[in-house]
Amino acid sequence: GIYLARCKISVIPDDAFMLMSALRSLDLRGNLITHLDGVPLRGCTNLRELYLTDNRLSHIGPGVFYPLAAIRVIQLGQGNLFQDYSKIKQDI
């Protein structure tokens, strides 16, 4: 996996992990991420665990999680996310 916790990351650009199809775990806890939009996780087809707790998340756009066919765990807690989680669930 990749451990990028507490690295002061504020933006994850589209295709940031495009060439990482073998990636199984991505830890982005404790950063400054406020939103996820577009396709920042495209290419992460084997990602099983995504940790986003302790960020400043207030928005997750439609389709962000769509590429994550193998996902088993997504932790979003402790952000400012006030969104209809059923829409997020449809992406998975």
N, C-alpha and C positions, 0 to 999 in steps of 0.2 A: 504494500500500500504506500500511499504518499501522505506524509504528515506535514501539513502546512498550518497547524494550529498556532495562534497568537503571533502571526507574521504581519499584522497590520494591513492585510489585504482588504481593499474596499470594493474592487470591481473584478468580476470574472468575465473576461471578454468571450465573444462567440468563438467556438472551436478551441478554447484554451487547452483542452485535453484530447484533441482530435486524434493524435497518433498513439493513444494509450488504450487500445482495445483490451489489453491484458490486465489493466488495472482492476483490482478487486475491492480496494478500500481507499476512500478519500476523506481525510480529516481536515476540515476547515474551521474547527471550533475556535471561538475566541478572537475572531477577526472583526473587521469593520464593514462587513458586507450588508448593504441596505436593501438590495433587490437582486433578483435573478430574472433575466429576460433573455429572449432569443434562444440560442442553442449553445450555451457554455459547456454542456456535457455531451455534445455530439461526439461519437467515437468511443464512449465509455460503455460499450455494449455488454461487457462482463462485470461491470461494477456491481458489487453486492452490498456494500455499506457506504453510506454518505452521512457525514456528521457536520451539521451546520449550527449547533447550539452555541449560545453566547455570542451571537452576531447582532446586528441591528436590523434584521430582516423585517421589512414592512410590505414587501410585494414579491410574489412569485408569478411570473407570466405564464400564460397557457403554453403547454408543450415543452416546458423546461425539462421535465422528467421523462418525456416520451422516449428518448434513446435508451433508457435504462431498463432493458429487457430482463436482466438478471437480478435486479435490485431486491434486497430482502429487508434492509434497514435504512430508514431515512429519519434522522433526528433533527428536528427544527426548533426545539424548545428554547425558551428564554430570549425571544426576539420581540418585535412589535408587530407580529404578523396577525392581522385581523382580516382573514380572507375565508371564503367558502372552501373548506378542505375537501369537499366532495369533488370540486373541479380539479384539484391537485390529484386526487385519487384516480380520476379518469385518465390522467396522463401516464400512469404507471402501468 
